[in-house]
Amino acid sequence: MSADDKRKTQGYDRFKQHQGEGYSGMKVGRSHKWHYDQGEWRERKLSPDEWEIYYQTTKRRAARAPEESGAPIGTEYNWLIVSHQRVDKLDANSYMTCMEGKKFKVAHKRASNDAWNVSEKSQRKKVIEYLEQMIEELKEADESEPLPYSVGEHRHVYGLNLRTKTELLEMAKEYGLSGTSKMKRAELLAAVKECVEQEGKTKPEEKAERHEKPNHDGHAARKPDGDGAELQGKSKDELYRLASERDISGRSSMSKAELVHALAGRAERSGTSSRA
């Protein structure tokens, strides 16, 4: 069996069905995690609210690809990305950046071909169809619910839909949810989303009162003093890096005060565990 024939029997190139349409490639429902190298972002202001942007970098898999899987080396893709970018200015030269949205495949070029699979005219038509689809989704969304690509008073955790089950279990633990070990990922995601939504509706004074209530071991939760005082002296950028290293969920939408509290609380829990 040739290498090409072998690939066609593999999961990636095997012919599949989705909503009555045939396709090949990664199975619908699967997810990838990538790390992006330090890249180059350029932008030029065209009007008070419009910018032209350019971005280039190399993205690398978080885990190695299985042998004989994925697209062959030399394959090219043309994607349309419709995304919401939220930035938080940390200092004169730094912004914390989160992006969330969708990407649509417009065309591809196989490694063995010199031409794209569809013409430029067809690619233009596809781009228009995708944008019209996004517009219809926004128009049909429930007005009582926060819309994607909007920022309001509601609590929002960026990238929540793409969290792994392990990450969701950690978040559920932080929210004090029980019975999560037997939940499927979809059920777990729904439960965590409900907690996030409820947290967004909680008044600041109620949040403070909740944090002062006893922990599961009966001891009152320590306020962010001691280590917290040291954390207060750090910049938000430094706090965010620490939260990333400690894998604190929801960190992308936390204020500096919330990051300090979360980090101090994690340090306290770690200290309690080490003494147990």
C-alpha positions as YAML, in Angstrom:
chain: A
units: angstrom
residues:
- id: 1
  name: MET
  ca: [0.00, 0.00, 0.00]
- id: 2
  name: SER
  ca: [1.44, 3.40, -1.01]
- id: 3
  name: ALA
  ca: [1.79, 6.28, 1.47]
- id: 4
  name: ASP
  ca: [-1.10, 8.13, -0.21]
- id: 5
  name: ASP
  ca: [-3.35, 5.05, -0.10]
- id: 6
  name: LYS
  ca: [-2.45, 4.51, 3.56]
- id: 7
  name: ARG
  ca: [-3.36, 8.10, 4.38]
- id: 8
  name: LYS
  ca: [-6.79, 7.71, 2.76]
- id: 9
  name: THR
  ca: [-7.62, 4.93, 5.22]
- id: 10
  name: GLN
  ca: [-6.60, 7.11, 8.17]
- id: 11
  name: GLY
  ca: [-9.07, 9.21, 10.15]
- id: 12
  name: TYR
  ca: [-7.94, 12.55, 8.67]
- id: 13
  name: ASP
  ca: [-8.38, 11.74, 4.96]
- id: 14
  name: ARG
  ca: [-11.22, 9.25, 5.32]
- id: 15
  name: PHE
  ca: [-14.46, 10.41, 3.66]
- id: 16
  name: LYS
  ca: [-17.02, 11.51, 6.27]
- id: 17
  name: GLN
  ca: [-20.59, 12.84, 6.46]
- id: 18
  name: HIS
  ca: [-21.92, 15.90, 8.30]
- id: 19
  name: GLN
  ca: [-25.53, 17.05, 7.97]
- id: 20
  name: GLY
  ca: [-25.83, 15.24, 4.65]
- id: 21
  name: GLU
  ca: [-22.65, 16.69, 3.15]
- id: 22
  name: GLY
  ca: [-19.42, 14.79, 2.53]
- id: 23
  name: TYR
  ca: [-16.04, 16.03, 3.72]
- id: 24
  name: SER
  ca: [-12.55, 14.86, 4.61]
- id: 25
  name: GLY
  ca: [-10.08, 16.10, 7.17]
- id: 26
  name: MET
  ca: [-10.40, 16.44, 10.93]
- id: 27
  name: LYS
  ca: [-13.62, 14.97, 12.35]
- id: 28
  name: VAL
  ca: [-16.34, 17.47, 13.29]
- id: 29
  name: GLY
  ca: [-16.41, 17.93, 17.07]
- id: 30
  name: ARG
  ca: [-12.68, 17.37, 17.62]
- id: 31
  name: SER
  ca: [-10.48, 20.22, 18.83]
- id: 32
  name: HIS
  ca: [-6.88, 21.38, 18.53]
- id: 33
  name: LYS
  ca: [-4.65, 23.33, 20.90]
- id: 34
  name: TRP
  ca: [-1.81, 25.39, 19.46]
- id: 35
  name: HIS
  ca: [0.98, 27.61, 20.72]
- id: 36
  name: TYR
  ca: [1.80, 30.71, 18.65]
- id: 37
  name: ASP
  ca: [5.39, 31.92, 18.45]
- id: 38
  name: GLN
  ca: [6.11, 35.55, 19.19]
- id: 39
  name: GLY
  ca: [4.69, 37.11, 16.05]
- id: 40
  name: GLU
  ca: [4.47, 40.42, 14.24]
- id: 41
  name: TRP
  ca: [1.24, 42.45, 14.37]
- id: 42
  name: ARG
  ca: [1.01, 45.63, 12.32]
- id: 43
  name: GLU
  ca: [-1.92, 48.03, 12.08]
- id: 44
  name: ARG
  ca: [-2.82, 51.33, 10.43]
- id: 45
  name: LYS
  ca: [-5.69, 53.59, 11.42]
- id: 46
  name: LEU
  ca: [-8.07, 54.28, 8.53]
- id: 47
  name: SER
  ca: [-10.83, 56.12, 10.40]
- id: 48
  name: PRO
  ca: [-11.74, 56.81, 14.07]
- id: 49
  name: ASP
  ca: [-13.14, 53.26, 14.42]
- id: 50
  name: GLU
  ca: [-11.45, 51.30, 11.61]
- id: 51
  name: TRP
  ca: [-8.00, 49.79, 11.36]
- id: 52
  name: GLU
  ca: [-6.17, 47.76, 8.73]
- id: 53
  name: ILE
  ca: [-4.27, 44.87, 10.36]
- id: 54
  name: TYR
  ca: [-1.57, 42.36, 9.47]
- id: 55
  name: TYR
  ca: [-0.31, 39.44, 11.56]
- id: 56
  name: GLN
  ca: [2.30, 36.76, 10.90]
- id: 57
  name: THR
  ca: [3.68, 34.02, 13.13]
- id: 58
  name: THR
  ca: [4.25, 30.27, 13.32]
- id: 59
  name: LYS
  ca: [1.76, 28.16, 15.25]
- id: 60
  name: ARG
  ca: [2.82, 24.87, 16.79]
- id: 61
  name: ARG
  ca: [0.80, 21.97, 18.16]
- id: 62
  name: ALA
  ca: [0.62, 21.74, 21.94]
- id: 63
  name: ALA
  ca: [0.89, 17.94, 21.50]
- id: 64
  name: ARG
  ca: [2.69, 16.09, 18.70]
- id: 65
  name: ALA
  ca: [0.57, 14.91, 15.79]
- id: 66
  name: PRO
  ca: [0.10, 11.14, 15.49]
- id: 67
  name: GLU
  ca: [2.12, 9.48, 12.72]
- id: 68
  name: GLU
  ca: [0.51, 9.61, 9.24]
- id: 69
  name: SER
  ca: [-2.18, 12.05, 10.44]
- id: 70
  name: GLY
  ca: [-3.09, 15.58, 9.45]
- id: 71
  name: ALA
  ca: [-2.58, 17.38, 6.15]
- id: 72
  name: PRO
  ca: [0.60, 16.64, 4.18]
- id: 73
  name: ILE
  ca: [3.49, 19.10, 4.39]
- id: 74
  name: GLY
  ca: [3.01, 21.80, 1.75]
- id: 75
  name: THR
  ca: [-0.79, 21.99, 2.06]
- id: 76
  name: GLU
  ca: [-2.16, 25.55, 2.09]
- id: 77
  name: TYR
  ca: [-5.43, 26.99, 3.42]
- id: 78
  name: ASN
  ca: [-7.38, 30.19, 2.97]
- id: 79
  name: TRP
  ca: [-9.39, 31.02, 6.11]
- id: 80
  name: LEU
  ca: [-11.84, 33.79, 6.89]
- id: 81
  name: ILE
  ca: [-11.63, 34.73, 10.58]
- id: 82
  name: VAL
  ca: [-14.48, 36.63, 12.25]
- id: 83
  name: SER
  ca: [-13.31, 37.43, 15.75]
- id: 84
  name: HIS
  ca: [-13.85, 39.64, 18.78]
- id: 85
  name: GLN
  ca: [-10.65, 41.01, 20.30]
- id: 86
  name: ARG
  ca: [-10.66, 42.41, 23.83]
- id: 87
  name: VAL
  ca: [-7.63, 44.31, 25.05]
- id: 88
  name: ASP
  ca: [-6.81, 45.67, 28.49]
- id: 89
  name: LYS
  ca: [-4.05, 48.27, 28.76]
- id: 90
  name: LEU
  ca: [-1.56, 47.21, 31.43]
- id: 91
  name: ASP
  ca: [1.10, 49.91, 31.09]
- id: 92
  name: ALA
  ca: [2.42, 52.39, 28.54]
- id: 93
  name: ASN
  ca: [3.67, 49.64, 26.23]
- id: 94
  name: SER
  ca: [1.62, 46.53, 27.05]
- id: 95
  name: TYR
  ca: [-1.92, 45.27, 26.43]
- id: 96
  name: MET
  ca: [-3.47, 42.01, 27.62]
- id: 97
  name: THR
  ca: [-5.22, 40.55, 24.57]
- id: 98
  name: CYS
  ca: [-7.94, 37.91, 24.21]
- id: 99
  name: MET
  ca: [-9.56, 36.82, 20.95]
- id: 100
  name: GLU
  ca: [-12.65, 34.71, 20.45]
- id: 101
  name: GLY
  ca: [-14.69, 33.95, 17.35]
- id: 102
  name: LYS
  ca: [-14.95, 31.63, 14.37]
- id: 103
  name: LYS
  ca: [-12.92, 30.73, 11.33]
- id: 104
  name: PHE
  ca: [-14.32, 29.46, 8.03]
- id: 105
  name: LYS
  ca: [-12.45, 27.55, 5.35]
- id: 106
  name: VAL
  ca: [-12.65, 29.44, 2.07]
- id: 107
  name: ALA
  ca: [-10.29, 27.26, 0.02]
- id: 108
  name: HIS
  ca: [-7.38, 24.83, 0.21]
- id: 109
  name: LYS
  ca: [-4.50, 23.80, -2.01]
- id: 110
  name: ARG
  ca: [-3.19, 20.26, -1.71]
- id: 111
  name: ALA
  ca: [0.55, 19.70, -1.52]
- id: 112
  name: SER
  ca: [0.41, 17.76, -4.80]
- id: 113
  name: ASN
  ca: [-1.41, 20.56, -6.71]
- id: 114
  name: ASP
  ca: [-0.42, 24.00, -7.95]
- id: 115
  name: ALA
  ca: [-3.99, 25.34, -7.96]
- id: 116
  name: TRP
  ca: [-6.56, 26.05, -5.27]
- id: 117
  name: ASN
  ca: [-9.58, 23.75, -5.10]
- id: 118
  name: VAL
  ca: [-12.01, 26.55, -6.06]
- id: 119
  name: SER
  ca: [-11.71, 29.66, -8.23]
- id: 120
  name: GLU
  ca: [-11.23, 33.18, -6.88]
- id: 121
  name: LYS
  ca: [-14.81, 33.97, -7.91]
- id: 122
  name: SER
  ca: [-16.09, 31.04, -5.83]
- id: 123
  name: GLN
  ca: [-13.91, 32.09, -2.89]
- id: 124
  name: ARG
  ca: [-15.42, 35.58, -2.97]
- id: 125
  name: LYS
  ca: [-18.91, 34.04, -2.99]
- id: 126
  name: LYS
  ca: [-18.05, 31.86, 0.01]
- id: 127
  name: VAL
  ca: [-16.74, 34.82, 2.01]
- id: 128
  name: ILE
  ca: [-19.99, 36.71, 1.38]
- id: 129
  name: GLU
  ca: [-22.05, 33.66, 2.42]
- id: 130
  name: TYR
  ca: [-20.11, 33.26, 5.68]
- id: 131
  name: LEU
  ca: [-20.47, 36.94, 6.58]
- id: 132
  name: GLU
  ca: [-24.19, 36.84, 5.79]
- id: 133
  name: GLN
  ca: [-24.49, 33.75, 8.01]
- id: 134
  name: MET
  ca: [-22.86, 35.61, 10.91]
- id: 135
  name: ILE
  ca: [-25.17, 38.60, 10.39]
- id: 136
  name: GLU
  ca: [-28.25, 36.35, 10.48]
- id: 137
  name: GLU
  ca: [-27.04, 34.63, 13.66]
- id: 138
  name: LEU
  ca: [-26.63, 38.01, 15.35]
- id: 139
  name: LYS
  ca: [-30.05, 39.19, 14.21]
- id: 140
  name: GLU
  ca: [-31.74, 36.00, 15.43]
- id: 141
  name: ALA
  ca: [-30.00, 35.97, 18.84]
- id: 142
  name: ASP
  ca: [-32.20, 36.48, 21.89]
- id: 143
  name: GLU
  ca: [-32.05, 40.19, 22.80]
- id: 144
  name: SER
  ca: [-32.11, 39.31, 26.51]
- id: 145
  name: GLU
  ca: [-28.84, 37.38, 26.19]
- id: 146
  name: PRO
  ca: [-25.39, 38.97, 25.82]
- id: 147
  name: LEU
  ca: [-24.30, 38.82, 22.20]
- id: 148
  name: PRO
  ca: [-20.96, 37.54, 20.98]
- id: 149
  name: TYR
  ca: [-18.53, 40.31, 20.01]
- id: 150
  name: SER
  ca: [-20.03, 42.58, 22.70]
- id: 151
  name: VAL
  ca: [-18.76, 43.66, 26.11]
- id: 152
  name: GLY
  ca: [-21.13, 44.47, 28.93]
- id: 153
  name: GLU
  ca: [-21.79, 43.98, 32.61]
- id: 154
  name: HIS
  ca: [-22.20, 40.24, 32.15]
- id: 155
  name: ARG
  ca: [-19.46, 37.86, 33.32]
- id: 156
  name: HIS
  ca: [-17.62, 36.24, 30.43]
- id: 157
  name: VAL
  ca: [-14.78, 33.71, 30.39]
- id: 158
  name: TYR
  ca: [-12.98, 33.84, 27.06]
- id: 159
  name: GLY
  ca: [-12.41, 30.51, 25.33]
- id: 160
  name: LEU
  ca: [-14.74, 28.66, 27.71]
- id: 161
  name: ASN
  ca: [-16.34, 26.58, 24.94]
- id: 162
  name: LEU
  ca: [-12.90, 25.25, 23.97]
- id: 163
  name: ARG
  ca: [-11.74, 24.21, 27.44]
- id: 164
  name: THR
  ca: [-10.83, 20.55, 27.85]
- id: 165
  name: LYS
  ca: [-12.76, 18.36, 30.27]
- id: 166
  name: THR
  ca: [-9.81, 18.47, 32.67]
- id: 167
  name: GLU
  ca: [-9.84, 22.29, 32.63]
- id: 168
  name: LEU
  ca: [-13.63, 22.34, 33.13]
- id: 169
  name: LEU
  ca: [-13.30, 19.97, 36.10]
- id: 170
  name: GLU
  ca: [-10.79, 22.36, 37.68]
- id: 171
  name: MET
  ca: [-13.18, 25.27, 37.17]
- id: 172
  name: ALA
  ca: [-16.06, 23.22, 38.61]
- id: 173
  name: LYS
  ca: [-13.92, 22.49, 41.66]
- id: 174
  name: GLU
  ca: [-13.26, 26.20, 42.16]
- id: 175
  name: TYR
  ca: [-17.01, 26.86, 41.98]
- id: 176
  name: GLY
  ca: [-17.68, 24.08, 44.48]
- id: 177
  name: LEU
  ca: [-19.76, 21.94, 42.11]
- id: 178
  name: SER
  ca: [-20.35, 18.32, 43.18]
- id: 179
  name: GLY
  ca: [-21.02, 15.16, 41.17]
- id: 180
  name: THR
  ca: [-18.94, 16.41, 38.23]
- id: 181
  name: SER
  ca: [-16.76, 13.29, 37.89]
- id: 182
  name: LYS
  ca: [-19.61, 11.41, 36.20]
- id: 183
  name: MET
  ca: [-20.64, 14.27, 33.92]
- id: 184
  name: LYS
  ca: [-20.00, 14.24, 30.19]
- id: 185
  name: ARG
  ca: [-18.05, 17.21, 28.86]
- id: 186
  name: ALA
  ca: [-21.19, 18.90, 27.47]
- id: 187
  name: GLU
  ca: [-22.95, 18.61, 30.84]
- id: 188
  name: LEU
  ca: [-19.90, 19.89, 32.65]
- id: 189
  name: LEU
  ca: [-19.61, 22.86, 30.30]
- id: 190
  name: ALA
  ca: [-23.29, 23.75, 30.85]
- id: 191
  name: ALA
  ca: [-22.87, 23.55, 34.63]
- id: 192
  name: VAL
  ca: [-19.78, 25.78, 34.61]
- id: 193
  name: LYS
  ca: [-21.50, 28.29, 32.29]
- id: 194
  name: GLU
  ca: [-24.39, 28.51, 34.73]
- id: 195
  name: CYS
  ca: [-21.95, 29.25, 37.57]
- id: 196
  name: VAL
  ca: [-20.23, 31.94, 35.49]
- id: 197
  name: GLU
  ca: [-23.59, 33.52, 34.68]
- id: 198
  name: GLN
  ca: [-24.69, 33.47, 38.31]
- id: 199
  name: GLU
  ca: [-21.38, 34.97, 39.41]
- id: 200
  name: GLY
  ca: [-21.94, 37.80, 36.96]
- id: 201
  name: LYS
  ca: [-25.27, 38.58, 38.64]
- id: 202
  name: THR
  ca: [-23.78, 38.55, 42.15]
- id: 203
  name: LYS
  ca: [-23.33, 41.95, 43.75]
- id: 204
  name: PRO
  ca: [-19.78, 42.93, 44.81]
- id: 205
  name: GLU
  ca: [-20.69, 42.91, 48.53]
- id: 206
  name: GLU
  ca: [-22.20, 39.43, 48.17]
- id: 207
  name: LYS
  ca: [-19.01, 38.22, 46.49]
- id: 208
  name: ALA
  ca: [-16.96, 39.56, 49.40]
- id: 209
  name: GLU
  ca: [-19.28, 37.86, 51.90]
- id: 210
  name: ARG
  ca: [-19.04, 34.58, 50.00]
- id: 211
  name: HIS
  ca: [-15.24, 34.70, 50.05]
- id: 212
  name: GLU
  ca: [-15.31, 35.20, 53.83]
- id: 213
  name: LYS
  ca: [-17.45, 32.10, 54.43]
- id: 214
  name: PRO
  ca: [-15.72, 28.96, 55.82]
- id: 215
  name: ASN
  ca: [-13.92, 26.65, 53.44]
- id: 216
  name: HIS
  ca: [-14.79, 22.94, 53.14]
- id: 217
  name: ASP
  ca: [-12.45, 22.21, 56.06]
- id: 218
  name: GLY
  ca: [-14.39, 24.62, 58.32]
- id: 219
  name: HIS
  ca: [-11.74, 27.35, 58.40]
- id: 220
  name: ALA
  ca: [-12.55, 30.85, 57.22]
- id: 221
  name: ALA
  ca: [-11.06, 31.76, 53.84]
- id: 222
  name: ARG
  ca: [-8.03, 33.99, 54.37]
- id: 223
  name: LYS
  ca: [-8.31, 37.46, 52.91]
- id: 224
  name: PRO
  ca: [-5.54, 38.43, 50.49]
- id: 225
  name: ASP
  ca: [-3.03, 39.66, 53.09]
- id: 226
  name: GLY
  ca: [0.55, 38.38, 53.53]
- id: 227
  name: ASP
  ca: [1.23, 36.98, 50.06]
- id: 228
  name: GLY
  ca: [-1.64, 39.15, 48.85]
- id: 229
  name: ALA
  ca: [0.15, 42.30, 50.00]
- id: 230
  name: GLU
  ca: [3.16, 41.28, 47.91]
- id: 231
  name: LEU
  ca: [0.90, 40.51, 44.95]
- id: 232
  name: GLN
  ca: [-0.70, 43.96, 45.19]
- id: 233
  name: GLY
  ca: [2.67, 45.47, 44.33]
- id: 234
  name: LYS
  ca: [2.90, 43.58, 41.03]
- id: 235
  name: SER
  ca: [1.59, 44.86, 37.70]
- id: 236
  name: LYS
  ca: [-1.49, 43.26, 36.13]
- id: 237
  name: ASP
  ca: [0.76, 41.80, 33.42]
- id: 238
  name: GLU
  ca: [2.87, 40.04, 36.07]
- id: 239
  name: LEU
  ca: [-0.23, 38.83, 37.90]
- id: 240
  name: TYR
  ca: [-1.67, 37.45, 34.68]
- id: 241
  name: ARG
  ca: [1.54, 35.55, 33.94]
- id: 242
  name: LEU
  ca: [1.44, 34.03, 37.44]
- id: 243
  name: ALA
  ca: [-2.23, 33.09, 36.94]
- id: 244
  name: SER
  ca: [-1.31, 31.44, 33.62]
- id: 245
  name: GLU
  ca: [1.52, 29.46, 35.26]
- id: 246
  name: ARG
  ca: [-0.87, 28.28, 37.98]
- id: 247
  name: ASP
  ca: [-3.60, 27.58, 35.38]
- id: 248
  name: ILE
  ca: [-6.21, 29.72, 37.15]
- id: 249
  name: SER
  ca: [-9.37, 29.58, 35.06]
- id: 250
  name: GLY
  ca: [-11.25, 32.73, 34.06]
- id: 251
  name: ARG
  ca: [-8.07, 34.82, 34.41]
- id: 252
  name: SER
  ca: [-8.49, 36.50, 31.01]
- id: 253
  name: SER
  ca: [-11.49, 38.53, 32.19]
- id: 254
  name: MET
  ca: [-10.34, 39.24, 35.76]
- id: 255
  name: SER
  ca: [-9.50, 42.69, 37.09]
- id: 256
  name: LYS
  ca: [-6.23, 43.23, 38.95]
- id: 257
  name: ALA
  ca: [-8.00, 42.90, 42.30]
- id: 258
  name: GLU
  ca: [-9.63, 39.64, 41.21]
- id: 259
  name: LEU
  ca: [-6.27, 38.27, 40.03]
- id: 260
  name: VAL
  ca: [-4.70, 39.12, 43.41]
- id: 261
  name: HIS
  ca: [-7.55, 37.40, 45.24]
- id: 262
  name: ALA
  ca: [-7.41, 34.30, 43.02]
- id: 263
  name: LEU
  ca: [-3.62, 33.98, 43.34]
- id: 264
  name: ALA
  ca: [-3.66, 34.51, 47.10]
- id: 265
  name: GLY
  ca: [-6.47, 31.97, 47.43]
- id: 266
  name: ARG
  ca: [-4.58, 29.42, 45.34]
- id: 267
  name: ALA
  ca: [-1.47, 29.93, 47.51]
- id: 268
  name: GLU
  ca: [-3.57, 29.41, 50.65]
- id: 269
  name: ARG
  ca: [-5.11, 26.20, 49.29]
- id: 270
  name: SER
  ca: [-1.67, 24.91, 48.32]
- id: 271
  name: GLY
  ca: [-0.37, 25.65, 51.80]
- id: 272
  name: THR
  ca: [-3.30, 23.85, 53.40]
- id: 273
  name: SER
  ca: [-2.77, 20.82, 51.15]
- id: 274
  name: SER
  ca: [0.94, 20.63, 52.00]
- id: 275
  name: ARG
  ca: [0.15, 20.66, 55.71]
- id: 276
  name: ALA
  ca: [-2.48, 17.92, 55.42]
...
